[in-house]
Structures are given as structure tokens and as C-alpha cells.
């Protein structure tokens, strides 16, 4: 690593891209934790649960 001066800029670009990606992932995780959005295994079923509950509510207590 960093031995060939001709490819030095490519190595720096790759390191920057990997670092930006990891900081982005960490940022999304922290954002979700701060705003109390489910993360991990709960994230996939939490979104559908609300919609299903609303459909059941509107079916039982229709507007008419």
C-alpha cells in the first residue's frame, strides 16, 4: 500500500470512499436511534404493523 506513486491517488480515493460509506452507515443508525425509529430485526415488521392495524380499525369502525 502506498508504494507506487502513480496509483497513490486511487488508493486515497478508495480509502475516502470506504470511510464515507462507514460514516454514512453510522449516521443513519444514530439518526434512527435519536428519532426512536426501529432498527435491526424490528425495523422490517414495524412498518407493516401500523398499516395492518389501521386497516383493521377502519374495517371495524367504518366512517358511515
C-alpha positions in Angstrom: 0.0 0.0 0.0 1.3 3.5 -0.9 4.3 2.0 -2.7 3.6 3.1 -6.3 3.3 6.9 -6.6 1.3 6.6 -9.8 -1.6 4.8 -8.1 -1.5 6.8 -4.9 -4.5 8.9 -5.8 -6.6 5.8 -6.4 -5.7 4.3 -3.1 -6.6 7.6 -1.3 -9.9 7.7 -3.2 -10.7 4.2 -2.2 -9.9 4.9 1.4 -12.0 8.0 1.3 -14.9 6.2 -0.2 -14.8 3.4 2.3 -14.6 5.9 5.2 -17.5 7.9 3.8 -19.6 4.8 3.5 -18.9 3.7 7.1 -19.6 7.1 8.4 -22.9 7.2 6.4 -24.0 3.8 7.9 -23.2 5.0 11.4 -25.0 8.3 10.8 -28.2 6.5 9.7 -28.1 4.3 12.7 -27.6 7.2 15.1 -30.4 9.2 13.4 -32.8 6.3 13.8 -31.9 5.9 17.4 -32.3 9.6 18.2 -35.7 9.8 16.5 -36.9 6.4 18.0 -37.2 4.7 14.7 -36.9 0.9 15.0 -33.6 -0.6 14.0 -32.4 -4.2 13.4 -35.0 -7.0 13.2 -37.8 -4.8 14.5 -37.5 -2.4 11.5 -38.9 -4.8 8.9 -42.1 -5.7 10.8 -42.8 -2.3 12.5 -43.7 -0.5 9.2 -46.3 -3.1 8.1 -47.8 -3.4 11.6 -49.1 0.1 11.7 -50.8 -0.2 8.3 -52.4 -3.5 9.2 -53.7 -2.0 12.5 -55.2 0.9 10.7 -57.0 -1.3 8.2 -58.5 -3.4 11.0 -59.6 -0.2 12.8 -61.3 1.2 9.7 -62.9 -2.1 8.9 -64.4 -2.3 12.4 -65.3 1.3 12.9 -66.2 2.4 9.4 -67.0 6.1 8.7 -70.7 5.6 7.9 
